[in-house]
Amino acid sequence: MSGLKGIRLEDGTYSGGYSRAYIRHLLKAKEILGMRLCVLHNLSYYNRLMREMRMAIREGRWDVWKTEAFIN
């Protein structure tokens, strides 16, 4: 991932630091960077989601977490 600007946020997710407009431009132009940034975003989201799920299961609050997470 060298050459990509970006930061890790407090919750561990990836922020590419690129605007939505620029990413849309990259995708419309079929630039590989646009797809790569979307993949990084999606992987980061799913990693955070799974981390929260595991924690909720360990703490015995799965039903509450599930309801809150998927309603919001």
Biopython code that builds the backbone (N, CA, C, O; Angstrom):
import numpy as np
from Bio.PDB.StructureBuilder import StructureBuilder

atoms = [
    (1, "MET", "N", (0.808, -1.182, 0.000)),
    (1, "MET", "CA", (0.000, 0.000, 0.000)),
    (1, "MET", "C", (0.856, 1.251, 0.000)),
    (1, "MET", "O", (0.382, 2.330, 0.355)),
    (2, "SER", "N", (2.070, 1.120, -0.382)),
    (2, "SER", "CA", (2.913, 2.306, -0.432)),
    (2, "SER", "C", (2.403, 3.247, -1.502)),
    (2, "SER", "O", (1.853, 2.816, -2.516)),
    (3, "GLY", "N", (2.587, 4.523, -1.272)),
    (3, "GLY", "CA", (2.153, 5.508, -2.237)),
    (3, "GLY", "C", (0.745, 6.022, -1.987)),
    (3, "GLY", "O", (0.356, 7.040, -2.560)),
    (4, "LEU", "N", (-0.034, 5.340, -1.141)),
    (4, "LEU", "CA", (-1.371, 5.815, -0.836)),
    (4, "LEU", "C", (-1.313, 6.720, 0.377)),
    (4, "LEU", "O", (-0.720, 6.371, 1.398)),
    (5, "LYS", "N", (-1.933, 7.885, 0.262)),
    (5, "LYS", "CA", (-2.028, 8.702, 1.461)),
    (5, "LYS", "C", (-3.211, 8.164, 2.256)),
    (5, "LYS", "O", (-4.169, 7.639, 1.688)),
    (6, "GLY", "N", (-3.133, 8.296, 3.535)),
    (6, "GLY", "CA", (-4.230, 7.813, 4.354)),
    (6, "GLY", "C", (-3.805, 7.673, 5.794)),
    (6, "GLY", "O", (-2.618, 7.695, 6.118)),
    (7, "ILE", "N", (-4.788, 7.529, 6.645)),
    (7, "ILE", "CA", (-4.520, 7.403, 8.064)),
    (7, "ILE", "C", (-5.418, 6.338, 8.661)),
    (7, "ILE", "O", (-6.471, 6.012, 8.112)),
    (8, "ARG", "N", (-4.991, 5.807, 9.783)),
    (8, "ARG", "CA", (-5.831, 4.921, 10.568)),
    (8, "ARG", "C", (-6.573, 5.782, 11.578)),
    (8, "ARG", "O", (-5.962, 6.564, 12.306)),
    (9, "LEU", "N", (-7.881, 5.637, 11.616)),
    (9, "LEU", "CA", (-8.681, 6.394, 12.577)),
    (9, "LEU", "C", (-8.628, 5.709, 13.936)),
    (9, "LEU", "O", (-8.086, 4.611, 14.060)),
    (10, "GLU", "N", (-9.189, 6.354, 14.953)),
    (10, "GLU", "CA", (-9.152, 5.814, 16.308)),
    (10, "GLU", "C", (-9.761, 4.419, 16.396)),
    (10, "GLU", "O", (-9.268, 3.574, 17.144)),
    (11, "ASP", "N", (-10.824, 4.171, 15.642)),
    (11, "ASP", "CA", (-11.472, 2.852, 15.711)),
    (11, "ASP", "C", (-10.781, 1.822, 14.835)),
    (11, "ASP", "O", (-11.264, 0.697, 14.705)),
    (12, "GLY", "N", (-9.655, 2.189, 14.232)),
    (12, "GLY", "CA", (-8.886, 1.244, 13.440)),
    (12, "GLY", "C", (-9.251, 1.213, 11.967)),
    (12, "GLY", "O", (-8.620, 0.492, 11.194)),
    (13, "THR", "N", (-10.250, 1.977, 11.563)),
    (13, "THR", "CA", (-10.648, 1.960, 10.167)),
    (13, "THR", "C", (-9.709, 2.816, 9.328)),
    (13, "THR", "O", (-8.996, 3.670, 9.855)),
    (14, "TYR", "N", (-9.713, 2.585, 8.044)),
    (14, "TYR", "CA", (-8.840, 3.296, 7.116)),
    (14, "TYR", "C", (-9.562, 4.504, 6.552)),
    (14, "TYR", "O", (-10.702, 4.406, 6.098)),
    (15, "SER", "N", (-8.898, 5.628, 6.583)),
    (15, "SER", "CA", (-9.410, 6.831, 5.942)),
    (15, "SER", "C", (-8.414, 7.237, 4.874)),
    (15, "SER", "O", (-7.289, 7.627, 5.185)),
    (16, "GLY", "N", (-8.812, 7.149, 3.642)),
    (16, "GLY", "CA", (-7.894, 7.469, 2.572)),
    (16, "GLY", "C", (-7.580, 8.939, 2.450)),
    (16, "GLY", "O", (-6.597, 9.307, 1.807)),
    (17, "GLY", "N", (-8.390, 9.790, 3.050)),
    (17, "GLY", "CA", (-8.147, 11.212, 2.955)),
    (17, "GLY", "C", (-8.552, 11.787, 1.609)),
    (17, "GLY", "O", (-8.227, 12.935, 1.305)),
    (18, "TYR", "N", (-9.249, 11.016, 0.808)),
    (18, "TYR", "CA", (-9.701, 11.469, -0.511)),
    (18, "TYR", "C", (-11.174, 11.846, -0.432)),
    (18, "TYR", "O", (-11.935, 11.243, 0.325)),
    (19, "SER", "N", (-11.571, 12.835, -1.208)),
    (19, "SER", "CA", (-12.973, 13.239, -1.215)),
    (19, "SER", "C", (-13.805, 12.214, -1.982)),
    (19, "SER", "O", (-13.293, 11.475, -2.822)),
    (20, "ARG", "N", (-15.082, 12.189, -1.675)),
    (20, "ARG", "CA", (-15.998, 11.291, -2.389)),
    (20, "ARG", "C", (-16.035, 11.634, -3.878)),
    (20, "ARG", "O", (-16.147, 10.750, -4.727)),
    (21, "ALA", "N", (-15.940, 12.916, -4.176)),
    (21, "ALA", "CA", (-15.966, 13.354, -5.577)),
    (21, "ALA", "C", (-14.754, 12.807, -6.334)),
    (21, "ALA", "O", (-14.876, 12.353, -7.471)),
    (22, "TYR", "N", (-13.585, 12.854, -5.691)),
    (22, "TYR", "CA", (-12.372, 12.352, -6.346)),
    (22, "TYR", "C", (-12.452, 10.848, -6.545)),
    (22, "TYR", "O", (-12.064, 10.333, -7.594)),
    (23, "ILE", "N", (-12.954, 10.142, -5.537)),
    (23, "ILE", "CA", (-13.093, 8.682, -5.674)),
    (23, "ILE", "C", (-14.100, 8.354, -6.767)),
    (23, "ILE", "O", (-13.894, 7.413, -7.534)),
    (24, "ARG", "N", (-15.186, 9.119, -6.850)),
    (24, "ARG", "CA", (-16.162, 8.899, -7.919)),
    (24, "ARG", "C", (-15.517, 9.120, -9.282)),
    (24, "ARG", "O", (-15.736, 8.352, -10.219)),
    (25, "HIS", "N", (-14.727, 10.170, -9.375)),
    (25, "HIS", "CA", (-14.008, 10.443, -10.622)),
    (25, "HIS", "C", (-13.114, 9.262, -10.993)),
    (25, "HIS", "O", (-13.107, 8.826, -12.144)),
    (26, "LEU", "N", (-12.365, 8.746, -10.025)),
    (26, "LEU", "CA", (-11.484, 7.606, -10.287)),
    (26, "LEU", "C", (-12.281, 6.396, -10.775)),
    (26, "LEU", "O", (-11.868, 5.705, -11.706)),
    (27, "LEU", "N", (-13.416, 6.149, -10.142)),
    (27, "LEU", "CA", (-14.238, 5.003, -10.546)),
    (27, "LEU", "C", (-14.820, 5.199, -11.949)),
    (27, "LEU", "O", (-14.814, 4.275, -12.762)),
    (28, "LYS", "N", (-15.320, 6.403, -12.227)),
    (28, "LYS", "CA", (-15.884, 6.670, -13.558)),
    (28, "LYS", "C", (-14.818, 6.573, -14.648)),
    (28, "LYS", "O", (-15.109, 6.159, -15.771)),
    (29, "ALA", "N", (-13.578, 6.958, -14.315)),
    (29, "ALA", "CA", (-12.473, 6.898, -15.267)),
    (29, "ALA", "C", (-11.842, 5.496, -15.327)),
    (29, "ALA", "O", (-10.890, 5.254, -16.069)),
    (30, "LYS", "N", (-12.405, 4.584, -14.521)),
    (30, "LYS", "CA", (-11.926, 3.201, -14.453)),
    (30, "LYS", "C", (-10.453, 3.118, -14.028)),
    (30, "LYS", "O", (-9.696, 2.265, -14.492)),
    (31, "GLU", "N", (-10.081, 4.031, -13.131)),
    (31, "GLU", "CA", (-8.736, 4.013, -12.572)),
    (31, "GLU", "C", (-8.673, 2.979, -11.454)),
    (31, "GLU", "O", (-9.575, 2.910, -10.619)),
    (32, "ILE", "N", (-7.625, 2.186, -11.435)),
    (32, "ILE", "CA", (-7.497, 1.127, -10.439)),
    (32, "ILE", "C", (-7.432, 1.686, -9.020)),
    (32, "ILE", "O", (-7.861, 1.012, -8.082)),
    (33, "LEU", "N", (-6.908, 2.898, -8.837)),
    (33, "LEU", "CA", (-6.828, 3.498, -7.509)),
    (33, "LEU", "C", (-8.217, 3.648, -6.891)),
    (33, "LEU", "O", (-8.376, 3.450, -5.687)),
    (34, "GLY", "N", (-9.217, 3.993, -7.690)),
    (34, "GLY", "CA", (-10.573, 4.125, -7.169)),
    (34, "GLY", "C", (-11.079, 2.822, -6.594)),
    (34, "GLY", "O", (-11.655, 2.798, -5.506)),
    (35, "MET", "N", (-10.869, 1.740, -7.318)),
    (35, "MET", "CA", (-11.303, 0.429, -6.830)),
    (35, "MET", "C", (-10.509, 0.017, -5.600)),
    (35, "MET", "O", (-11.050, -0.581, -4.670)),
    (36, "ARG", "N", (-9.237, 0.336, -5.604)),
    (36, "ARG", "CA", (-8.379, -0.024, -4.475)),
    (36, "ARG", "C", (-8.817, 0.707, -3.204)),
    (36, "ARG", "O", (-8.862, 0.115, -2.126)),
    (37, "LEU", "N", (-9.136, 1.986, -3.335)),
    (37, "LEU", "CA", (-9.605, 2.743, -2.180)),
    (37, "LEU", "C", (-10.937, 2.207, -1.664)),
    (37, "LEU", "O", (-11.160, 2.159, -0.455)),
    (38, "CYS", "N", (-11.815, 1.807, -2.566)),
    (38, "CYS", "CA", (-13.092, 1.223, -2.143)),
    (38, "CYS", "C", (-12.872, -0.100, -1.414)),
    (38, "CYS", "O", (-13.531, -0.368, -0.409)),
    (39, "VAL", "N", (-11.967, -0.917, -1.902)),
    (39, "VAL", "CA", (-11.663, -2.185, -1.238)),
    (39, "VAL", "C", (-11.107, -1.929, 0.161)),
    (39, "VAL", "O", (-11.520, -2.584, 1.119)),
    (40, "LEU", "N", (-10.179, -0.989, 0.288)),
    (40, "LEU", "CA", (-9.625, -0.668, 1.608)),
    (40, "LEU", "C", (-10.713, -0.198, 2.563)),
    (40, "LEU", "O", (-10.737, -0.585, 3.731)),
    (41, "HIS", "N", (-11.608, 0.634, 2.059)),
    (41, "HIS", "CA", (-12.714, 1.123, 2.884)),
    (41, "HIS", "C", (-13.603, -0.035, 3.329)),
    (41, "HIS", "O", (-13.947, -0.138, 4.507)),
    (42, "ASN", "N", (-13.975, -0.904, 2.393)),
    (42, "ASN", "CA", (-14.867, -2.015, 2.718)),
    (42, "ASN", "C", (-14.216, -3.000, 3.684)),
    (42, "ASN", "O", (-14.867, -3.462, 4.621)),
    (43, "LEU", "N", (-12.956, -3.324, 3.474)),
    (43, "LEU", "CA", (-12.255, -4.234, 4.392)),
    (43, "LEU", "C", (-12.172, -3.628, 5.787)),
    (43, "LEU", "O", (-12.355, -4.322, 6.787)),
    (44, "SER", "N", (-11.900, -2.357, 5.844)),
    (44, "SER", "CA", (-11.817, -1.672, 7.127)),
    (44, "SER", "C", (-13.160, -1.717, 7.847)),
    (44, "SER", "O", (-13.217, -1.958, 9.053)),
    (45, "TYR", "N", (-14.238, -1.484, 7.105)),
    (45, "TYR", "CA", (-15.585, -1.527, 7.679)),
    (45, "TYR", "C", (-15.894, -2.916, 8.228)),
    (45, "TYR", "O", (-16.360, -3.047, 9.360)),
    (46, "TYR", "N", (-15.637, -3.952, 7.434)),
    (46, "TYR", "CA", (-15.949, -5.310, 7.884)),
    (46, "TYR", "C", (-15.069, -5.743, 9.052)),
    (46, "TYR", "O", (-15.535, -6.466, 9.933)),
    (47, "ASN", "N", (-13.817, -5.321, 9.078)),
    (47, "ASN", "CA", (-12.962, -5.632, 10.224)),
    (47, "ASN", "C", (-13.517, -5.015, 11.501)),
    (47, "ASN", "O", (-13.567, -5.667, 12.544)),
    (48, "ARG", "N", (-13.933, -3.757, 11.414)),
    (48, "ARG", "CA", (-14.507, -3.087, 12.588)),
    (48, "ARG", "C", (-15.800, -3.768, 13.015)),
    (48, "ARG", "O", (-16.026, -3.982, 14.206)),
    (49, "LEU", "N", (-16.645, -4.108, 12.058)),
    (49, "LEU", "CA", (-17.912, -4.773, 12.351)),
    (49, "LEU", "C", (-17.674, -6.111, 13.063)),
    (49, "LEU", "O", (-18.328, -6.413, 14.061)),
    (50, "MET", "N", (-16.744, -6.899, 12.549)),
    (50, "MET", "CA", (-16.453, -8.195, 13.167)),
    (50, "MET", "C", (-15.860, -8.022, 14.562)),
    (50, "MET", "O", (-16.174, -8.797, 15.465)),
    (51, "ARG", "N", (-15.012, -7.023, 14.748)),
    (51, "ARG", "CA", (-14.426, -6.764, 16.068)),
    (51, "ARG", "C", (-15.531, -6.432, 17.075)),
    (51, "ARG", "O", (-15.514, -6.920, 18.205)),
    (52, "GLU", "N", (-16.482, -5.605, 16.662)),
    (52, "GLU", "CA", (-17.599, -5.260, 17.544)),
    (52, "GLU", "C", (-18.474, -6.468, 17.835)),
    (52, "GLU", "O", (-18.926, -6.647, 18.966)),
    (53, "MET", "N", (-18.718, -7.303, 16.824)),
    (53, "MET", "CA", (-19.527, -8.510, 17.030)),
    (53, "MET", "C", (-18.874, -9.443, 18.048)),
    (53, "MET", "O", (-19.528, -9.925, 18.972)),
    (54, "ARG", "N", (-17.589, -9.689, 17.868)),
    (54, "ARG", "CA", (-16.882, -10.585, 18.793)),
    (54, "ARG", "C", (-16.935, -10.061, 20.220)),
    (54, "ARG", "O", (-17.138, -10.822, 21.166)),
    (55, "MET", "N", (-16.751, -8.752, 20.363)),
    (55, "MET", "CA", (-16.778, -8.160, 21.696)),
    (55, "MET", "C", (-18.169, -8.318, 22.322)),
    (55, "MET", "O", (-18.291, -8.659, 23.498)),
    (56, "ALA", "N", (-19.204, -8.070, 21.535)),
    (56, "ALA", "CA", (-20.576, -8.200, 22.039)),
    (56, "ALA", "C", (-20.866, -9.639, 22.451)),
    (56, "ALA", "O", (-21.511, -9.866, 23.475)),
    (57, "ILE", "N", (-20.410, -10.598, 21.684)),
    (57, "ILE", "CA", (-20.625, -12.005, 22.016)),
    (57, "ILE", "C", (-19.892, -12.344, 23.314)),
    (57, "ILE", "O", (-20.463, -12.974, 24.205)),
    (58, "ARG", "N", (-18.624, -11.925, 23.420)),
    (58, "ARG", "CA", (-17.842, -12.198, 24.632)),
    (58, "ARG", "C", (-18.488, -11.599, 25.871)),
    (58, "ARG", "O", (-18.464, -12.203, 26.944)),
    (59, "GLU", "N", (-19.061, -10.416, 25.724)),
    (59, "GLU", "CA", (-19.659, -9.718, 26.869)),
    (59, "GLU", "C", (-21.105, -10.125, 27.114)),
    (59, "GLU", "O", (-21.745, -9.614, 28.033)),
    (60, "GLY", "N", (-21.627, -11.043, 26.301)),
    (60, "GLY", "CA", (-22.986, -11.541, 26.491)),
    (60, "GLY", "C", (-24.075, -10.545, 26.137)),
    (60, "GLY", "O", (-25.174, -10.615, 26.688)),
    (61, "ARG", "N", (-23.796, -9.625, 25.236)),
    (61, "ARG", "CA", (-24.804, -8.635, 24.836)),
    (61, "ARG", "C", (-25.057, -8.664, 23.329)),
    (61, "ARG", "O", (-25.321, -7.631, 22.713)),
    (62, "TRP", "N", (-24.975, -9.844, 22.753)),
    (62, "TRP", "CA", (-25.158, -10.011, 21.314)),
    (62, "TRP", "C", (-26.524, -9.517, 20.840)),
    (62, "TRP", "O", (-26.607, -8.782, 19.856)),
    (63, "ASP", "N", (-27.596, -9.914, 21.531)),
    (63, "ASP", "CA", (-28.943, -9.530, 21.078)),
    (63, "ASP", "C", (-29.124, -8.017, 21.064)),
    (63, "ASP", "O", (-29.715, -7.470, 20.132)),
    (64, "VAL", "N", (-28.624, -7.344, 22.084)),
    (64, "VAL", "CA", (-28.738, -5.888, 22.144)),
    (64, "VAL", "C", (-27.906, -5.263, 21.033)),
    (64, "VAL", "O", (-28.379, -4.367, 20.333)),
    (65, "TRP", "N", (-26.672, -5.727, 20.865)),
    (65, "TRP", "CA", (-25.800, -5.169, 19.830)),
    (65, "TRP", "C", (-26.400, -5.369, 18.442)),
    (65, "TRP", "O", (-26.412, -4.456, 17.617)),
    (66, "LYS", "N", (-26.893, -6.569, 18.202)),
    (66, "LYS", "CA", (-27.464, -6.890, 16.885)),
    (66, "LYS", "C", (-28.622, -5.950, 16.566)),
    (66, "LYS", "O", (-28.717, -5.424, 15.457)),
    (67, "THR", "N", (-29.488, -5.746, 17.532)),
    (67, "THR", "CA", (-30.637, -4.862, 17.325)),
    (67, "THR", "C", (-30.181, -3.431, 17.052)),
    (67, "THR", "O", (-30.670, -2.784, 16.126)),
    (68, "GLU", "N", (-29.246, -2.941, 17.859)),
    (68, "GLU", "CA", (-28.754, -1.572, 17.690)),
    (68, "GLU", "C", (-27.995, -1.390, 16.378)),
    (68, "GLU", "O", (-28.174, -0.389, 15.686)),
    (69, "ALA", "N", (-27.164, -2.342, 16.047)),
    (69, "ALA", "CA", (-26.312, -2.214, 14.869)),
    (69, "ALA", "C", (-27.097, -2.252, 13.561)),
    (69, "ALA", "O", (-26.773, -1.530, 12.618)),
    (70, "PHE", "N", (-28.106, -3.076, 13.507)),
    (70, "PHE", "CA", (-28.788, -3.257, 12.229)),
    (70, "PHE", "C", (-30.051, -2.407, 12.088)),
    (70, "PHE", "O", (-30.660, -2.370, 11.019)),
    (71, "ILE", "N", (-30.435, -1.737, 13.149)),
    (71, "ILE", "CA", (-31.550, -0.793, 13.034)),
    (71, "ILE", "C", (-31.008, 0.569, 12.647)),
    (71, "ILE", "O", (-31.640, 1.296, 11.880)),
    (72, "ASN", "N", (-29.837, 0.922, 13.171)),
    (72, "ASN", "CA", (-29.242, 2.240, 12.893)),
    (72, "ASN", "C", (-28.553, 2.257, 11.597)),
    (72, "ASN", "O", (-27.997, 3.284, 11.207)),
]
sb = StructureBuilder()
sb.init_structure("model")
sb.init_model(0)
sb.init_chain("A")
sb.init_seg("    ")
for serial, (resi, resn, name, xyz) in enumerate(atoms, 1):
    if name == "N":
        sb.init_residue(resn, " ", resi, " ")
    sb.init_atom(name, np.array(xyz, "f"), 0.0, 1.0, " ", f" {name:<3s}", serial, name[0])
structure = sb.get_structure()
